[in-house]
Structures are given as structure tokens and as C-alpha cells.
Amino acid sequence: MDKLIVTGVDGNFGRETAKVIQKLVPKEKLIFCSFDPAVLEQYSMQGIETHVTNFNSSVGLDEAFAAGKKLLLISMPFVGEKRQTAHKNVIDAAKKAGVRQIVYTSLVNAADPKNPSVEKKDHAYTEEYLKESGLDYIFLRNSQYAEAMITNYFTYVKGDSILKNNQGKGKMAYISRKDCAKAAAYALVSEKYGKKIFNVNGPELLTIEEFIKIGNDVTGKTVRYQQISDEENYQLFDTMGVPRTTEGRFKKNSEAPFSSDGMVTFGQAIREGKMDQFTNDFTELTGESAMTVRYMFEHQNEFQVGERHSKDN
């Protein structure tokens, strides 16, 4: 029972974590989990233990986790009671299987009851449930993925070049999803930390206007920012075919693979100064510096958000 379990290796985050962690520990020390057996095949052929798992049900999870001592729980890509139940199923099964520590990918300022983000509610629930479970834990409170806003920037390049949202003058230390995955891999491998919270953020606090300026400097485009109200932001997403919740129907190949409830309340949280925590925790975990927004714009094809919504059952 000494293996490291990475869940959700079918997703963008999990796939990147799987790539990083294979460079840190031998494959014999790893277990990869996914609901999609086709994704797992490539890893099992390399000699990595794999298990097909569906976190919407507790059936079979404790058996899948039986050889693990630490588990990375990557937060599920839907919002609300369904996500909370899925996370609870994983925590309960991990405890039953004898897993000693869970590394959980949370959200910056998740514990603040005044943080209006609807996404935050699920993270706060999961953090509290983990604490009450008696298991050891590491919470990785990630800042917003820069990929989401780089994709958003180019959406408006193709339109009228006026990027509209409700963030206002609020600041966020945007970080690459790849760096968040790297931090997760290092946290899972480390034996140094217990009952620890890390705020995983990028190297600079930026307003959305400052973010756009970097994009313009790199690309030569002339995107500008226009602040709109929360309700106007909802209406904008409605016209783009973005559903209000993750239970809605997403437009195929949508450049906004997040629900508008999530995006609008996240923008509100940024505007209200709830997301501007800034630390050196990424470097403490990895020994490296996080990538800058400028670097990501310079390599823009490598930093697009891709799909997020779940394909599970």
C-alpha cells in the first residue's frame, strides 16, 4: 500500500499530471484512474496499474484505491450537488482503502464565506469534508487558468476586439493549468507536508486590462477591455450558447467550455478582490518559477483551454 494514485487522467489536468509524475517516480509506484478504459490502455501497456472508476458511484472505488498511500483528487468538471457527491465518494473510498493522504485541487480563497463564486462552494464543501474525515490532506488552491483567458482573448480577436466581462479592476495571478498540474504532481510525491494549504498562483498580479495589454504587445492585435455588469455578462454568454449551469447543453467546440454561472460569479469574485492572493507557494512545491502570461501568449498554441465539461456517466 505505497502507491501514488492520480485520478481523472482522461482530463486536461490529469493528463498533464500523469506526464509530470512519470518523470518523478517509477511507474511501479503509480496508479492511474479514469472512467474511460480507452485512455487507460496506453498506461497499462507501460506497466502502470490502472483502474476504471466512476466517481458518481462508490461501487468498486475502495478496491481501485487499495494499493495507494496518497491520492490526487482532481476536482470534477461539473458544479453543485453532483460534484460534492462525487468528491465525497472518493474520500470515503480512500479512507476505507487505507489511503493516508489526499491532495485536492481546490480554488483560491475557497474558505471565504463572502467569496461569491459558485465554484467555490463545492471546493469549500470538499475541503471541510476532508478535514472531518480524519485523513491527512494537502489543499492546492489554484488561481484561474491563464489558458481560459488566452482562449477568451482570441475569441474577441476574431470578433469586434472588445473583450467584455465583469471583472473590472480586480486582480488575479493567472497561472497555467500545466503549472497547476506540475504543482499537483510534486505535492503528491512529497513526504514533507501534512494538513497543508498551498495557494498556487502565477508570478504576477494582473487586472484584465493588464492581461490584454500583454496579449496585444505579443500579438500586435488591438483588443481593448469593456467592463459590463453581471447581468449583461450573463446575457452575453446566453447569446454565445453557453448554458447557465454545467447540467445544460454546451455548444459543440465551444470556446467557453464553462457554465456562465461559474464564469460570471468568478468574475464578480475577482472584481470584489476575493481572488488576488499572491504567494510563492508554486516555487516552494516545485523549486521552479511559474510561467508568465507573456510566455504563454508567445506560445499561444500550447495554452488553449480545450474542453472541460464531463463525458462521464
C-alpha positions in Angstrom: 0.0 0.0 0.0 2.6 2.5 -1.0 1.5 3.7 -4.5 0.5 7.2 -5.6 -2.9 7.5 -7.2 -3.7 10.0 -9.9 -7.4 10.3 -10.7 -9.0 11.8 -13.8 -6.1 11.1 -16.2 -8.6 11.4 -19.1 -8.9 15.2 -18.5 -6.6 18.1 -19.4 -5.3 18.5 -15.9 -5.0 14.8 -15.1 -3.3 14.0 -18.4 -0.7 16.7 -17.7 -0.2 15.5 -14.1 0.3 11.9 -15.4 3.0 13.2 -17.7 4.9 15.1 -15.0 4.7 12.4 -12.3 6.1 9.7 -14.5 9.3 11.8 -14.5 9.4 11.9 -10.7 8.7 8.3 -9.6 9.0 4.8 -11.1 5.9 3.5 -12.9 5.7 0.7 -10.4 4.7 3.3 -7.8 1.8 4.7 -9.7 -1.9 4.0 -10.1 -3.9 5.9 -12.8 -7.7 6.1 -12.7 -10.2 7.2 -15.3 -13.8 6.4 -16.3 -12.6 5.9 -19.8 -10.9 2.5 -20.4 -9.5 3.6 -23.7 -7.5 6.3 -22.1 -6.1 3.9 -19.5 -4.9 1.4 -22.1 -1.8 3.4 -23.1 -0.7 3.5 -19.4 -1.4 -0.2 -18.6 0.7 -1.1 -21.7 3.6 0.7 -20.0 3.2 -1.3 -16.8 1.3 1.2 -14.8 -1.6 -0.1 -12.6 -4.8 1.3 -13.9 -8.5 1.2 -12.8 -11.7 2.2 -14.5 -13.6 4.4 -11.9 -16.8 6.3 -11.9 -16.9 8.7 -9.0 -20.7 9.2 -9.4 -20.9 5.9 -7.6 -18.9 4.5 -4.7 -19.0 0.9 -6.1 -15.6 -0.5 -6.5 -13.6 2.6 -5.6 -12.1 1.2 -2.4 -10.8 -1.8 -4.4 -9.3 0.6 -7.0 -7.5 2.5 -4.3 -6.4 -0.5 -2.2 -2.7 -0.3 -3.0 -2.4 3.5 -2.6 -0.9 5.6 0.2 -1.6 9.0 -1.3 -4.3 10.1 -3.8 -4.7 13.1 -6.0 -8.4 14.2 -6.2 -8.7 16.5 -9.2 -12.0 18.4 -8.8 -14.7 17.2 -11.1 -15.8 19.3 -14.1 -19.4 19.8 -13.0 -20.7 22.1 -10.4 -23.1 21.6 -7.5 -24.5 18.6 -5.6 -23.3 16.1 -8.2 -19.7 17.3 -7.8 -19.9 17.3 -4.0 -21.3 13.7 -4.0 -18.5 12.5 -6.4 -15.8 14.0 -4.2 -17.5 12.5 -1.1 -17.5 9.1 -2.7 -13.7 9.4 -3.4 -12.9 10.5 0.1 -15.0 7.8 1.7 -13.5 5.1 -0.5 -9.9 6.3 0.0 -10.4 6.2 3.8 -11.9 2.7 3.6 -9.0 1.5 1.4 -6.4 2.8 3.9 -5.1 5.8 1.8 -3.3 8.1 4.2 -3.4 11.5 2.4 -5.5 13.2 -0.2 -4.1 16.0 -2.4 -7.1 18.1 -3.6 -7.2 20.7 -6.3 -9.2 23.5 -4.8 -9.7 27.2 -5.6 -8.1 30.3 -4.4 -9.9 31.7 -1.3 -12.2 28.7 -1.1 -12.8 29.1 2.6 -14.0 32.7 2.5 -17.8 32.7 3.0 -18.0 36.1 1.3 -16.4 34.8 -1.9 -19.4 34.8 -4.4 -18.0 32.2 -6.8 -20.5 29.3 -7.2 -17.5 27.1 -8.0 -16.1 27.9 -4.5 -19.0 26.3 -2.7 -18.1 22.8 -3.9 -14.4 23.4 -3.0 -15.3 24.6 0.5 -17.6 21.6 1.0 -14.8 19.2 -0.1 -12.1 20.8 2.0 -14.4 20.7 5.1 -15.4 17.1 4.4 -11.8 16.1 4.0 -10.9 17.7 7.3 -13.7 15.9 9.1 -12.7 12.6 7.5 -9.6 12.4 9.6 -7.4 11.8 6.6 -4.2 13.9 6.1 -4.6 16.4 3.3 -3.0 19.0 1.0 -5.2 21.6 -0.5 -3.9 23.2 -3.7 -5.9 26.4 -4.0 -5.3 27.2 -7.7 -5.7 30.6 -9.3 -7.5 31.0 -12.6 -6.0 29.2 -15.5 -4.4 31.6 -17.9 -5.5 29.3 -20.7 -9.1 30.3 -20.2 -8.4 34.0 -20.7 -6.0 33.4 -23.5 -8.7 31.5 -25.4 -11.1 34.3 -24.4 -8.7 36.9 -25.8 -8.6 35.2 -29.2 -12.3 34.8 -29.3 -12.6 38.6 -29.2 -9.7 39.0 -31.7 -12.0 37.1 -34.2 -14.9 39.4 -33.2 -15.0 43.1 -32.6 -11.8 43.2 -30.5 -13.7 44.5 -27.4 -13.3 41.9 -24.6 -16.3 42.3 -22.3 -16.7 40.9 -18.9 -17.5 41.9 -15.3 -14.0 41.7 -13.7 -13.5 45.4 -13.6 -10.2 46.5 -11.8 -9.9 43.3 -9.8 -6.6 41.4 -9.9 -5.7 37.7 -10.4 -2.4 36.0 -10.5 -3.1 33.9 -13.6 -1.3 30.6 -13.8 -1.0 27.9 -16.5 -3.0 24.8 -16.0 0.2 23.0 -16.9 1.9 24.6 -13.9 -1.0 23.7 -11.6 -0.7 20.1 -12.8 3.0 20.2 -12.1 2.4 21.5 -8.6 -0.1 18.7 -8.0 2.4 16.0 -9.1 5.1 17.4 -6.8 2.6 17.6 -3.9 1.6 14.0 -4.4 5.2 12.9 -4.5 6.4 14.9 -1.5 6.6 13.5 2.0 7.2 16.9 3.6 3.7 18.2 4.0 0.7 17.3 6.1 -2.6 19.2 6.7 -1.2 21.9 4.4 -2.8 24.6 2.2 -0.9 26.0 -0.8 -2.1 28.9 -2.8 -0.9 28.0 -6.3 -0.6 31.2 -8.4 1.3 32.8 -11.2 4.2 35.2 -10.9 2.3 38.5 -11.3 -1.0 40.0 -10.2 -2.8 41.5 -13.2 -6.1 43.2 -13.9 -7.8 42.0 -17.1 -6.7 45.2 -18.8 -3.1 44.5 -18.0 -3.6 40.9 -19.2 -5.0 42.2 -22.5 -2.1 44.6 -22.9 0.4 41.8 -22.7 -1.6 39.9 -25.3 -1.6 43.0 -27.6 2.2 43.6 -27.1 2.9 40.0 -28.1 0.4 39.6 -31.0 0.2 43.1 -32.4 -3.6 43.0 -32.0 -5.6 45.8 -30.6 -8.1 44.2 -28.2 -9.5 46.6 -25.6 -11.5 46.0 -22.5 -15.0 47.0 -21.6 -16.5 46.3 -18.2 -20.1 45.2 -18.2 -22.5 44.3 -15.4 -23.1 40.8 -14.0 -26.5 40.6 -15.7 -25.0 41.9 -19.0 -22.3 39.2 -18.7 -25.0 36.5 -18.3 -26.8 37.8 -21.4 -23.5 37.8 -23.4 -23.0 34.2 -22.6 -26.6 33.4 -23.4 -26.1 34.8 -26.9 -22.9 32.6 -27.3 -24.9 29.5 -26.5 -23.3 29.0 -23.1 -25.6 27.3 -20.6 -26.1 28.8 -17.1 -25.1 25.6 -15.3 -22.9 22.6 -16.1 -26.1 20.5 -16.4 -27.0 22.5 -19.5 -26.1 21.6 -23.1 -22.8 23.0 -24.3 -22.3 24.1 -27.9 -20.0 21.8 -29.8 -16.4 23.0 -29.9 -17.4 26.0 -27.7 -14.6 28.4 -26.9 -16.3 28.8 -23.5 -16.5 25.3 -22.0 -17.5 26.6 -18.6 -21.1 27.4 -17.4 -22.0 31.1 -17.3 -22.9 30.8 -13.6 -19.3 29.8 -12.9 -17.8 32.4 -15.1 -19.9 35.4 -14.1 -19.7 34.7 -10.3 -15.9 34.1 -10.8 -15.6 37.5 -12.5 -17.6 39.0 -9.6 -15.2 37.5 -7.1 -12.2 38.9 -9.0 -13.9 42.4 -9.1 -14.5 42.3 -5.4 -10.9 41.4 -4.6 -11.6 37.9 -3.5 -9.1 36.2 -5.8 -5.9 38.4 -5.5 -4.0 36.2 -3.0 -0.4 36.1 -4.1 2.3 33.7 -2.7 5.5 31.9 -3.6 3.9 28.5 -3.0 4.4 27.2 -6.5 8.1 27.6 -6.2 8.1 26.1 -2.7 6.4 23.0 -4.1 8.3 22.6 -7.4 11.6 24.5 -7.0 10.8 26.3 -10.2 9.2 29.6 -11.3 5.7 29.6 -12.8 5.3 30.6 -16.4 4.4 34.2 -17.1 1.4 35.3 -19.1 3.8 36.8 -21.7 5.5 33.4 -22.2 2.1 31.8 -22.7 1.0 34.4 -25.3 4.3 33.8 -27.1 3.5 30.1 -27.2 -0.3 30.6 -27.6 -1.0 27.3 -29.4 0.2 25.4 -26.4 -2.0 27.3 -24.0 -5.6 27.0 -25.0 -8.3 25.9 -22.6 -9.8 23.0 -24.6 -12.8 21.1 -23.4 -13.8 21.0 -19.8 -17.3 19.6 -19.5 -17.5 16.0 -18.4 -18.1 13.0 -20.6 -18.8 10.7 -17.6 -22.0 8.9 -16.9 
